[in-house]
Amino acid sequence: MTVLVTGGAGYIGSHTVRHLREQGRDVVVVDTMEFGHPESLGDTPYVVADIADSARLAQVVRDFSVDSVVHFAGYKSPGESMDNPGKYFHNNVGGSNELLRTLDQLGVHHVVFSSSCAVYGTPADVPVSESAPIHPESPYGESKAMTERMLQWYDERRDLRSVSLRYFNAAGAWPDGSIGEDWTVTINLVPLIMKATLGRREPLHLFGTDYPTTDGTAIRDYVHVIDLADAHVKALEYLESGGTTTSLNLGTGVGSSVFEVIAASEKASGQPVPYEVKPRRPGDPVALWSDTRRSESVLGWSAIYGLDDILASAWAWHSTHLNGYAPA
């Protein structure tokens, strides 16, 4: 039987596809390729299609004997979602519902969903546990929360069981530098640091050095993309063994400041990171990291890789792929 990975040619999706293949799983990818890269998939079969195209999706499920799904497909910029909420609700929520309807009709009842810690908004306490209030502060975060609620109803009424994985800050690349994050479309800190280090952009904008932290910069939980990929495999195994629908945080349980990430980058590359200090951005939390106890208990999963591993793998990828997946 086959695992269908929607959005599998994207950043986290492609790493999860490779990890699934290394575990001996049969995999097929459905991706619009709007932001995906077929080059990241190797010889994994893929179909260029939208998850809202029920007929195409049903054909894929039948042709490849799909029995479980890892669902990444969706837009993921909180800032863009503030300017264009309809785009996010149409694609992330509407597309997810069409996917779930199709799976239900065809008897596919195991789904691992790529959610986000954005469902919490700005939590009152850290580390953030799954019992924290769901209070998204962007249409992007709301779209993830709405899809999680849909999954709960599909479980209650249609016996479609799921695990929603709420990531913190995904970062890093495959250690050999063969696949990684496309810095042409991302606004994440690690690729922006790499881009500045390699002279492919102006100096990094460091938003605020006056936070009430040890070095004055904001603190976040950076988790290696390979650890995230491993969590998806373990979530599938959990469902296959009879696990019930749940939502879990994925993080390291450790916060790293912006200056600590810069220092790890300089260690990995041997080069200074040029940066300019800018004022704080409104709404940016001081510190945000995950309580990891439930993911450890339910899945037997914990992050293996630390900050130095993340930056070393990111450097291996970005320094050898200055144009991402595009030809040099």
Buried (B, 14 or more C-beta within 10 A) or exposed (E): EBBBBBBBBBBBBBBBBBBBBEBEBBBBBBBBEBBBBBEBBEEBEBBBBBBBBBEBBBEBBEEBEBBBBBBBBBBBBBEBBEEBBEBBBBBBBBBBBBBBBBBBEBEBBBBBBBBBBBBBBEBEEBBBBBEBEBBBBBBBBBBBBBBBEBBBEBBEEBEBBBBBBBBBBBBBBBBEBBBBBBBEBBEBBBBBBBBBBBEBBEEBEBBBBEBEBEEBBBBBBBBBBBBBBBBBBBBBEBBEEEBEBBBBBBBBBBBBBBBBBBBBBBEBBEEEBEBEBEEEEEEEBBBBBBBBBBBBEBBEBBBEBBBEBBBBBBBBBBBEBBEBBEEE
